[in-house]
């Protein structure tokens, strides 16, 4: 079992230069815990294998450093784009859509706009584009068939523009019991603003069965997706314990209710 590492801003340089985990699955566990078994082709396995940057610094879409550098433990090596679009719920949508696209599950890539209109990637591939006027959306065929990654990213930019925590919250399914938490679940509060964080790993204590989970987020303005620290428990950081949750889940930049857990 690896020794648990606590990363703070004071030792960020050492983290960047030596012993830096290269993937989420390489982030160390507290003693006695083991990662839960996942199906290799699952969304959870995809998340666990996401690459990490060697530096723990979070940058905004415009290349500037995020003002608050105290929230993150590590940074995913996933581009944020050049526009102020890939914010909190958008980052969840991005990773879910990337997983489906990688596995050619194109018919399952679909998300609702805030007004309820369904944005289907399968239709987008056929050349249909959203024509938005006020609160109304019409889908009009303006392009030829195209399944390229560039077109996929254009689809996502449109979803980011017109979807958010409000719409994503409505289309996810509630997880009745926190003890059933899985990799790929989402803590979400839909609103204006709302927020969403993604469960990117889960571990279980080999003797007690207690579950730990790890969270990732983007935020406002659009910024690198990053692994959140657990600022309330340095011994577990960056893991959170299901056993230690009461009514609320306090993360560095948002507080959720324990029953805000949902699933694709």
Residue frames relative to the residue before (quaternion, step in Angstrom):
aa qw qx qy qz dx dy dz
X 1.0000 0.0000 0.0000 0.0000 0.00 0.00 0.00
X 0.4469 -0.6943 0.4934 0.2735 3.57 -0.90 0.91
X 0.4832 -0.6179 0.5226 0.3339 3.53 -1.20 0.51
X 0.4849 -0.6659 0.4832 0.2966 3.55 -0.99 0.88
X 0.1881 -0.7763 0.5942 0.0942 3.57 -1.05 0.85
X 0.1915 -0.7600 0.6108 0.1124 3.57 -0.95 0.89
X 0.1265 -0.8176 0.5606 0.0352 3.57 -0.51 1.19
X 0.0022 -0.7785 0.6275 -0.0142 3.56 -0.85 0.95
X 0.6952 -0.4538 0.3283 0.4504 3.56 -1.26 0.10
X 0.6110 0.5837 -0.3534 0.4013 3.58 1.09 -0.64
X 0.7779 0.2718 -0.1711 0.5401 3.57 1.06 -0.62
X 0.2655 0.7984 -0.5021 0.1997 3.58 1.23 0.44
X 0.6378 0.5372 -0.3432 0.4322 3.59 0.98 -0.81
X 0.6566 0.5010 -0.3119 0.4697 3.58 0.98 -0.81
X 0.6116 0.5481 -0.3344 0.4623 3.55 1.09 -0.77
X 0.6862 0.4997 -0.2852 0.4451 3.55 0.96 -0.90
X 0.7635 0.4217 -0.2000 0.4464 3.56 1.03 -0.78
X 0.8222 0.0983 -0.0267 0.5600 3.58 1.07 -0.61
X 0.8588 0.1465 -0.1189 0.4763 3.53 -1.21 0.70
X 0.3544 0.7412 -0.5031 0.2680 3.59 1.13 0.44
X 0.4261 -0.6740 0.5239 0.2994 3.63 -0.84 0.84
X 0.3496 -0.7605 0.5163 0.1812 3.56 -0.98 0.85
X 0.7655 0.1580 -0.1091 0.6141 3.56 1.30 -0.32
X 0.6643 -0.4904 0.3699 0.4259 3.56 -1.24 0.36
X 0.6693 0.5272 -0.3105 0.4215 3.59 0.92 -0.83
X 0.6559 0.4997 -0.3156 0.4695 3.60 1.25 -0.20
X 0.4576 0.6498 -0.4742 0.3789 3.60 1.23 0.01
X 0.5115 -0.7106 0.3992 0.2723 3.54 -0.75 1.11
X 0.3410 -0.7209 0.5763 0.1787 3.52 -1.30 0.62
X 0.5234 -0.5737 0.5040 0.3781 3.59 -1.18 0.43
X 0.6543 -0.5337 0.3638 0.3934 3.57 -1.18 0.57
X 0.7902 0.3321 -0.2557 0.4471 3.55 -1.06 0.84
X 0.6710 0.4939 -0.2916 0.4698 3.57 1.25 -0.22
X 0.0868 -0.7623 0.6387 0.0590 3.53 -1.23 0.60
X 0.5321 -0.6179 0.4684 0.3401 3.56 -1.06 0.70
X 0.4989 -0.6441 0.4854 0.3171 3.57 -1.04 0.79
X 0.5350 -0.6284 0.4651 0.3203 3.56 -1.16 0.64
X 0.0913 -0.7967 0.5970 0.0204 3.56 -0.96 0.93
X 0.5181 -0.5889 0.5135 0.3480 3.55 -1.21 0.55
X 0.5336 -0.6787 0.3916 0.3182 3.64 -0.70 1.03
X 0.7280 0.4292 -0.2432 0.4761 3.61 1.05 -0.70
X 0.5021 0.6977 -0.4009 0.3169 3.59 1.27 -0.02
X 0.6486 -0.4876 0.4159 0.4105 3.54 -1.34 0.28
X 0.6381 0.5455 -0.3256 0.4351 3.58 0.98 -0.81
X 0.6606 0.4934 -0.3029 0.4778 3.56 0.95 -0.86
X 0.6030 0.5496 -0.3487 0.4612 3.59 1.05 -0.74
X 0.6759 0.4910 -0.2967 0.4626 3.60 0.88 -0.94
X 0.6643 0.5271 -0.3085 0.4310 3.57 0.86 -0.94
X 0.7266 0.4234 -0.2291 0.4902 3.57 1.15 -0.62
X 0.3794 0.7231 -0.4974 0.2928 3.60 1.21 0.23
X 0.4556 -0.7029 0.4764 0.2672 3.61 -0.98 0.83
X 0.2818 -0.7409 0.5899 0.1535 3.53 -1.27 0.59
X 0.4827 -0.6321 0.5175 0.3156 3.55 -1.18 0.59
X 0.5489 -0.6159 0.4465 0.3464 3.59 -1.16 0.50
X 0.7100 0.3865 -0.2462 0.5347 3.59 1.19 -0.48
X 0.3585 -0.7497 0.5136 0.2138 3.62 -0.97 0.79
X 0.4418 0.6984 -0.4568 0.3293 3.61 1.21 0.29
X 0.2751 -0.7521 0.5794 0.1513 3.58 -0.95 0.93
X 0.1242 -0.7873 0.6025 0.0418 3.55 -0.91 1.01
X 0.4654 -0.6594 0.5215 0.2767 3.52 -1.22 0.62
X 0.7148 -0.4531 0.3290 0.4191 3.57 -1.31 0.22
X 0.7070 0.4540 -0.2562 0.4778 3.61 1.15 -0.61
X 0.6177 -0.5841 0.3293 0.4109 3.59 1.26 0.19
X 0.5502 0.6026 -0.4007 0.4166 3.59 1.26 -0.10
X 0.5346 -0.6002 0.4825 0.3481 3.56 -1.19 0.52
X 0.4964 -0.6145 0.5181 0.3279 3.55 -1.09 0.70
X 0.5396 -0.6459 0.4281 0.3294 3.58 -0.95 0.84
X 0.7466 0.3238 -0.1935 0.5480 3.60 0.91 -0.90
X 0.0334 -0.8078 0.5880 -0.0250 3.56 -0.46 1.25
X 0.5143 0.6660 -0.3939 0.3698 3.59 1.26 0.38
X 0.6175 0.6094 -0.3346 0.3679 3.60 1.21 -0.32
X 0.7589 0.4402 -0.2073 0.4327 3.59 1.03 -0.75
X 0.3525 -0.7075 0.5822 0.1902 3.49 -1.26 0.71
X 0.7683 -0.0783 0.0941 0.6283 3.55 1.10 -0.83
X 0.3394 -0.7432 0.5494 0.1750 3.56 -1.27 0.42
X 0.4222 -0.7021 0.5133 0.2556 3.57 -0.87 0.95
X 0.3926 -0.6972 0.5496 0.2402 3.54 -1.10 0.75
X 0.3802 0.6680 -0.5119 0.3836 3.53 0.58 1.34
X 0.4389 -0.7236 0.4545 0.2777 3.59 -0.63 1.05
X 0.3842 -0.7294 0.5282 0.2033 3.56 -1.18 0.65
X 0.4866 -0.6528 0.4399 0.3790 3.58 1.26 -0.28
X 0.5334 -0.6477 0.4603 0.2901 3.56 -1.33 0.12
X 0.6771 0.4515 -0.2853 0.5062 3.58 1.29 0.05
X 0.5288 -0.6332 0.4658 0.3200 3.56 -1.22 0.51
X 0.3439 0.7710 -0.4540 0.2848 3.55 0.69 1.17
X 0.7372 0.4336 -0.2438 0.4573 3.60 0.79 -1.01
X 0.1008 0.8166 -0.5530 0.1313 3.54 0.33 1.31
X 0.8564 -0.2001 0.0725 0.4704 3.62 -1.10 -0.54
X 0.7527 0.3486 -0.2198 0.5134 3.62 0.46 -1.14
X 0.5922 0.5882 -0.3600 0.4168 3.57 1.12 -0.66
X 0.6317 0.5290 -0.3368 0.4557 3.60 1.03 -0.72
X 0.6232 0.5177 -0.3315 0.4834 3.59 1.07 -0.73
X 0.6467 0.5118 -0.3033 0.4772 3.56 0.95 -0.93
X 0.6400 0.5473 -0.3259 0.4296 3.59 0.91 -0.92
X 0.7219 0.4473 -0.2682 0.4548 3.58 0.73 -1.01
X 0.6261 0.5176 -0.3403 0.4736 3.58 1.04 -0.71
X 0.6821 0.4903 -0.2863 0.4608 3.58 0.90 -0.94
X 0.6268 0.5374 -0.3359 0.4533 3.60 1.01 -0.78
X 0.6345 0.5257 -0.3259 0.4635 3.57 1.00 -0.81
X 0.6844 0.4813 -0.2848 0.4678 3.58 0.88 -0.96
X 0.6472 0.5133 -0.3217 0.4628 3.59 0.99 -0.81
X 0.6345 0.5419 -0.3278 0.4431 3.59 0.93 -0.89
X 0.7506 0.3748 -0.1964 0.5075 3.57 1.04 -0.79
X 0.4602 -0.7255 0.4046 0.3135 3.57 1.36 0.33
X 0.3914 0.6937 -0.4958 0.3461 3.57 1.09 0.75
X 0.0086 -0.8796 0.4756 -0.0015 3.54 0.90 1.04
X 0.6514 0.5428 -0.3265 0.4177 3.59 0.98 -0.78
X 0.6729 0.4852 -0.2953 0.4739 3.60 1.21 -0.39
X 0.5598 0.5695 -0.4045 0.4458 3.60 1.26 -0.04
X 0.3910 0.6827 -0.5281 0.3197 3.54 -0.18 1.31
X 0.0030 -0.7889 0.6119 -0.0570 3.52 -0.98 0.97
X 0.4326 -0.7016 0.5058 0.2545 3.55 -1.14 0.62
X 0.4299 -0.6290 0.5795 0.2894 3.51 -1.21 0.63
X 0.6932 -0.4782 0.3386 0.4197 3.56 -1.27 0.31
X 0.6931 0.4711 -0.2854 0.4649 3.61 1.04 -0.67
X 0.6301 -0.5680 0.3185 0.4231 3.60 1.30 0.06
X 0.5026 0.6527 -0.4294 0.3701 3.60 1.22 -0.21
X 0.3610 -0.7439 0.5260 0.1993 3.57 -0.91 0.95
X 0.1722 -0.7638 0.6169 0.0799 3.56 -0.87 1.04
X 0.0807 -0.8243 0.5602 -0.0152 3.55 -0.25 1.33
X 0.4116 -0.7115 0.5090 0.2556 3.57 -0.79 0.98
X 0.5829 0.5757 -0.3742 0.4345 3.60 1.09 -0.62
X 0.6631 0.4757 -0.2934 0.4979 3.58 1.04 -0.79
X 0.6085 0.5528 -0.3423 0.4549 3.57 1.06 -0.77
X 0.6352 0.5334 -0.3253 0.4542 3.59 0.97 -0.84
X 0.6777 0.4885 -0.2810 0.4724 3.57 1.11 -0.70
X 0.6462 -0.5717 0.3002 0.4067 3.56 1.29 0.08
X 0.5071 0.6504 -0.4320 0.3650 3.60 1.23 0.10
X 0.0823 -0.7952 0.6007 0.0070 3.55 -0.98 0.95
X 0.5148 -0.6591 0.4643 0.2915 3.55 -1.17 0.69
X 0.1175 -0.7418 0.6574 0.0603 3.52 -1.00 0.95
X 0.0944 -0.8362 0.5402 -0.0111 3.55 -0.29 1.32
X 0.0691 0.7620 -0.6404 0.0658 3.53 -0.90 1.01
X 0.8086 -0.0526 -0.0196 0.5856 3.53 -0.36 1.27
X 0.7687 -0.2989 0.2516 0.5064 3.55 -0.71 -1.11
X 0.6076 0.5546 -0.3479 0.4498 3.56 1.26 0.27
X 0.1547 -0.7853 0.5973 0.0513 3.56 -1.09 0.83
X 0.0607 -0.7533 0.6536 0.0404 3.55 -1.02 0.90
X 0.2614 -0.7490 0.5870 0.1614 3.56 -1.05 0.78
X 0.0422 -0.8206 0.5661 -0.0668 3.54 -0.54 1.28
X 0.4064 -0.7039 0.5249 0.2527 3.58 -0.94 0.89
X 0.0566 0.8200 -0.5610 0.0987 3.56 -0.53 1.24
X 0.7588 0.3062 -0.1662 0.5504 3.60 1.26 -0.26
X 0.5291 -0.5953 0.4915 0.3523 3.54 -1.33 0.19
X 0.7052 -0.4507 0.3334 0.4340 3.56 -1.33 0.11
X 0.1448 0.7865 -0.5830 0.1433 3.58 -0.89 0.94
X 0.0754 -0.8018 0.5927 0.0102 3.60 -0.69 1.14
X 0.3382 0.7747 -0.4834 0.2276 3.60 1.21 0.29
X 0.6198 -0.5541 0.4044 0.3812 3.54 -1.25 0.47
X 0.6039 0.5625 -0.3565 0.4378 3.60 1.05 -0.69
X 0.6677 0.4823 -0.2929 0.4855 3.59 0.99 -0.83
X 0.5940 0.5592 -0.3431 0.4655 3.57 1.11 -0.70
X 0.6769 0.4775 -0.2996 0.4734 3.60 0.90 -0.86
X 0.6086 0.5315 -0.3545 0.4705 3.61 1.09 -0.60
X 0.6073 0.5438 -0.3337 0.4733 3.56 1.08 -0.76
X 0.6752 0.5013 -0.2977 0.4520 3.57 0.87 -0.95
X 0.6229 0.5372 -0.3489 0.4491 3.60 0.97 -0.75
X 0.6472 0.5070 -0.3172 0.4727 3.57 1.00 -0.78
X 0.6339 0.5158 -0.3257 0.4755 3.59 0.99 -0.82
X 0.6477 0.5254 -0.3241 0.4465 3.59 0.91 -0.88
X 0.6450 0.5443 -0.3173 0.4326 3.58 1.04 -0.78
X 0.8325 0.2663 -0.0823 0.4789 3.57 0.88 -0.97
X 0.6714 0.4103 -0.3034 0.5374 3.59 1.29 0.09
X 0.0462 0.8022 -0.5946 0.0289 3.57 -1.26 0.15
X 0.7896 -0.3112 0.2154 0.4830 3.56 -1.25 -0.30
X 0.6070 0.5680 -0.3571 0.4261 3.61 1.07 -0.70
X 0.7295 0.4212 -0.2445 0.4803 3.58 0.80 -1.01
X 0.6491 0.5173 -0.3305 0.4493 3.60 0.95 -0.81
X 0.6204 0.5555 -0.3361 0.4400 3.58 1.00 -0.79
X 0.6768 0.5051 -0.2913 0.4495 3.58 1.00 -0.81
X 0.7428 0.4201 -0.2481 0.4585 3.61 1.01 -0.63
X 0.5893 0.5496 -0.3817 0.4529 3.61 1.24 -0.13
X 0.4241 -0.6992 0.5234 0.2391 3.56 -1.26 0.53
X 0.4898 -0.6827 0.4613 0.2851 3.57 -0.90 0.93
X 0.2810 -0.7088 0.6214 0.1806 3.57 -1.11 0.79
X 0.3815 -0.7857 0.4308 0.2267 3.63 -0.28 1.22
X 0.8142 0.1776 -0.0566 0.5499 3.59 0.98 -0.83
X 0.4849 -0.6900 0.4596 0.2784 3.58 -0.76 1.04
X 0.6164 0.5628 -0.3475 0.4273 3.60 1.13 -0.53
X 0.6370 0.4977 -0.3245 0.4912 3.58 1.31 -0.12
X 0.2850 0.7996 -0.4904 0.1975 3.59 1.26 0.23
X 0.0821 -0.7952 0.6008 0.0066 3.56 -1.02 0.90
X 0.5840 -0.5275 0.4680 0.4021 3.54 -1.29 0.36
X 0.7331 0.3599 -0.2905 0.4986 3.57 -0.79 1.03
X 0.5181 0.6115 -0.4236 0.4222 3.59 1.25 -0.10
X 0.2749 -0.7672 0.5671 0.1195 3.55 -1.27 0.45
X 0.2290 -0.6907 0.6644 0.1704 3.55 -1.04 0.84
X 0.1113 0.8282 -0.5312 0.1398 3.57 -0.54 1.13
X 0.0663 -0.7254 0.6833 0.0507 3.50 -1.21 0.76
X 0.2452 -0.7983 0.5361 0.1234 3.54 -0.49 1.18
X 0.3580 0.7336 -0.5205 0.2505 3.56 -0.83 0.92
X 0.4277 -0.6771 0.5436 0.2513 3.51 -1.37 -0.20
X 0.3914 -0.4492 -0.7059 0.3831 1.61 0.38 2.44
X 0.1709 -0.7082 0.6624 0.1747 3.49 -1.39 0.19
X 0.2399 -0.7649 0.5689 0.1838 3.57 -1.20 -0.29
X 0.0794 -0.7770 0.6233 0.0388 3.56 -1.28 0.46
X 0.0364 -0.7614 0.6467 0.0262 3.55 -1.10 0.80
X 0.3595 -0.7636 0.5141 0.1528 3.54 -1.05 0.87
X 0.3796 -0.6920 0.5661 0.2378 3.58 -0.99 0.87
X 0.0898 -0.8491 0.5205 0.0075 3.60 -0.37 1.22
X 0.7961 0.0227 -0.0709 0.6005 3.60 1.23 0.04
X 0.1011 -0.7690 0.6297 0.0431 3.55 -1.25 0.59
X 0.0496 -0.7859 0.6164 0.0063 3.57 -1.07 0.82
X 0.2198 -0.7716 0.5864 0.1117 3.56 -1.24 0.52
X 0.4620 -0.6579 0.5156 0.2965 3.57 -1.06 0.78
X 0.4925 -0.7122 0.4206 0.2706 3.57 -0.73 1.07
X 0.7374 0.3893 -0.2313 0.5012 3.62 1.14 -0.54
X 0.7865 0.3457 -0.1721 0.4820 3.60 0.76 -1.04
X 0.4038 -0.7269 0.4674 0.3003 3.59 1.16 -0.52
X 0.4014 0.7201 -0.4757 0.3067 3.59 1.27 0.06
X 0.3146 -0.7750 0.5279 0.1470 3.56 -0.95 0.93
X 0.1405 -0.7382 0.6529 0.0948 3.51 -1.20 0.73
X 0.0685 -0.7889 0.6079 0.0583 3.56 -1.18 0.52
X 0.2807 -0.7444 0.5905 0.1356 3.53 -1.27 0.57
X 0.2189 -0.8103 0.5391 0.0689 3.57 -0.98 0.89
X 0.0974 -0.7647 0.6330 0.0712 3.53 -1.23 0.62
X 0.0134 -0.8032 0.5954 -0.0107 3.55 -1.14 0.65
X 0.1844 -0.6244 0.7131 0.2600 3.41 -1.57 -0.01
X 0.2075 -0.7799 0.5790 0.1156 3.59 -1.22 0.09
X 0.5604 -0.5836 0.4578 0.3686 3.56 -1.26 -0.29
X 0.4974 -0.2663 -0.8154 0.1299 1.57 -1.65 1.89
X 0.7476 -0.3819 0.2679 0.4727 3.60 -1.28 0.10
X 0.0681 0.8102 -0.5658 0.1371 3.55 -0.85 1.03
X 0.7121 -0.4204 0.3341 0.4523 3.54 -1.33 0.20
X 0.4293 -0.6493 0.5562 0.2912 3.56 -1.08 0.74
X 0.0097 -0.8366 0.5447 -0.0573 3.58 -0.75 1.02
X 0.5066 -0.6069 0.5276 0.3109 3.51 -1.33 0.53
X 0.3615 -0.7599 0.5041 0.1944 3.56 -0.78 1.05
X 0.4416 -0.6428 0.5573 0.2851 3.52 -1.16 0.67
X 0.3146 -0.6471 0.6412 0.2667 3.51 -1.39 0.22
X 0.1872 -0.8362 0.5083 0.0860 3.58 -0.03 1.28
X 0.6699 0.5120 -0.2943 0.4500 3.59 1.24 -0.29
X 0.7831 0.1814 -0.1207 0.5825 3.59 1.25 -0.10
X 0.2192 -0.8192 0.5193 0.1060 3.57 -0.02 1.29
X 0.6081 0.5627 -0.3625 0.4268 3.59 1.13 -0.52
X 0.7346 0.3952 -0.2257 0.5033 3.60 1.08 -0.68
X 0.4609 0.7343 -0.4205 0.2676 3.58 1.14 -0.67
X 0.5897 -0.2236 -0.7754 0.0305 1.67 -1.66 1.89
X 0.4467 0.6965 -0.4519 0.3334 3.60 1.21 0.32
X 0.2313 -0.7301 0.6256 0.1487 3.54 -1.30 0.55
X 0.3309 -0.7637 0.5267 0.1731 3.58 -1.01 0.80
X 0.4605 -0.6633 0.5201 0.2783 3.57 -0.91 0.94
X 0.6551 0.5429 -0.3139 0.4213 3.59 0.98 -0.85
X 0.7149 0.4538 -0.2545 0.4671 3.60 1.12 -0.59
X 0.5121 0.6340 -0.4265 0.3924 3.59 1.28 -0.04
X 0.1883 -0.7341 0.6391 0.1309 3.52 -1.09 0.77
X 0.8152 -0.1521 0.1204 0.5457 3.61 -0.58 -1.03
X 0.7996 0.2690 -0.1050 0.5266 3.56 1.14 -0.65
X 0.2649 -0.7011 0.6364 0.1827 3.51 -1.36 0.45
X 0.1306 -0.8106 0.5689 0.0467 3.56 -0.44 1.20
X 0.0580 -0.7746 0.6298 -0.0004 3.56 -0.69 1.16
X 0.7242 -0.4840 0.2493 0.4231 3.62 -1.13 0.40
X 0.8276 0.1976 -0.0948 0.5167 3.62 1.01 -0.66
X 0.7800 0.1697 -0.1310 0.5879 3.59 1.25 0.22
X 0.2205 -0.7551 0.6003 0.1443 3.57 -1.15 0.64
X 0.1631 -0.7896 0.5894 0.0505 3.55 -0.76 1.13
X 0.4600 -0.5860 0.5655 0.3537 3.51 -1.35 0.17
X 0.5971 -0.5817 0.4095 0.3707 3.57 -1.10 0.65
X 0.7107 0.4489 -0.2602 0.4750 3.59 1.08 -0.67
X 0.4670 0.6698 -0.4480 0.3639 3.62 1.22 0.40
X 0.4538 0.7059 -0.4364 0.3245 3.60 1.26 0.17
X 0.0324 0.7979 -0.5986 0.0628 3.57 -0.84 1.05
X 0.2636 -0.7767 0.5644 0.0935 3.56 -1.34 0.27
X 0.5056 -0.6239 0.5044 0.3174 3.56 -1.18 0.67
